[in-house]
Amino acid sequence: MDWLPIIAMVLEFLQDCMENRNRAEIMAGVRNPGPRETFALWYILRKECKLRGKELRDAVQEGLAYGREMPECVMNDLLDEAEAKRVAATET
């Protein structure tokens, strides 16, 4: 599975839901995921990829592992894109 666009959606989801979280807290959450990050990934995989059951559970575990190992420069780029989308959405 191509995890980069899915992790980008997770970061965007987290930014939209948690406007009071700063960039460092979001990055720390992806590195050491808690219930919020796990739910965000689960929700996106279920909605966008139409996964269910064992496939969904396995994909969530794989995605969480991918997020933990993602290079910081890539995560910064994804956060920049998510922030730009959020700003553009509020300007219209």
C-alpha positions in Angstrom: 0.0 0.0 0.0 1.2 3.5 -0.8 1.3 5.0 2.7 2.5 8.5 1.9 -0.9 9.9 0.8 -2.7 8.1 3.6 -0.3 9.5 6.2 -0.8 13.0 4.6 -4.6 12.5 5.1 -4.0 11.5 8.7 -1.9 14.6 9.4 -4.6 16.8 7.7 -7.3 15.1 9.8 -5.4 15.7 13.0 -4.8 19.3 12.1 -8.4 19.9 11.4 -9.6 18.2 14.5 -7.0 19.5 16.9 -6.5 23.1 16.1 -5.1 23.6 19.5 -2.2 21.2 18.8 1.0 22.6 17.5 3.2 21.1 14.9 5.6 19.4 17.4 2.6 17.7 19.2 1.2 16.4 15.9 4.6 15.0 14.9 5.1 13.4 18.3 1.7 11.8 18.0 2.7 10.2 14.7 6.0 9.0 16.1 4.3 7.6 19.2 0.7 7.1 18.3 -2.1 7.2 20.8 -5.8 6.6 20.5 -6.4 9.8 18.5 -3.8 9.0 15.8 -4.9 5.4 15.7 -8.5 6.4 15.2 -7.6 8.9 12.5 -5.7 6.2 10.5 -8.5 3.7 11.1 -11.2 6.2 10.0 -9.3 7.2 6.8 -8.5 3.6 5.8 -12.1 2.6 6.3 -13.5 5.5 4.4 -11.0 6.0 1.6 -9.8 2.4 1.1 -13.0 0.6 2.0 -11.1 -1.8 4.3 -12.9 -3.9 6.9 -12.1 -6.6 9.4 -8.6 -8.2 9.5 -7.5 -6.2 6.5 -8.3 -3.0 8.2 -6.6 -4.1 11.5 -3.5 -5.2 9.6 -3.4 -2.0 7.5 -3.7 0.2 10.7 -0.8 -1.6 12.3 1.3 -1.2 9.1 0.4 2.5 8.8 1.3 3.2 12.4 4.7 1.5 11.8 5.2 3.5 8.7 4.4 6.8 10.6 6.9 5.9 13.3 9.7 5.4 10.7 8.9 8.3 8.4 11.8 10.7 7.9 11.3 14.1 9.7 11.8 16.0 6.4 9.0 14.1 4.7 6.7 14.6 7.7 7.4 18.4 7.7 6.6 18.5 3.9 3.3 16.7 4.6 2.4 19.0 7.4 3.2 22.1 5.3 0.8 20.7 2.6 -1.9 19.9 5.1 -1.6 23.4 6.7 -1.8 25.1 3.3 -5.0 23.1 2.5 -6.5 24.1 5.8 -5.6 27.8 5.3 -7.0 27.7 1.7 -10.2 26.2 2.9 -10.8 28.9 5.5 -10.1 31.7 3.0 -12.9 30.6 0.6 
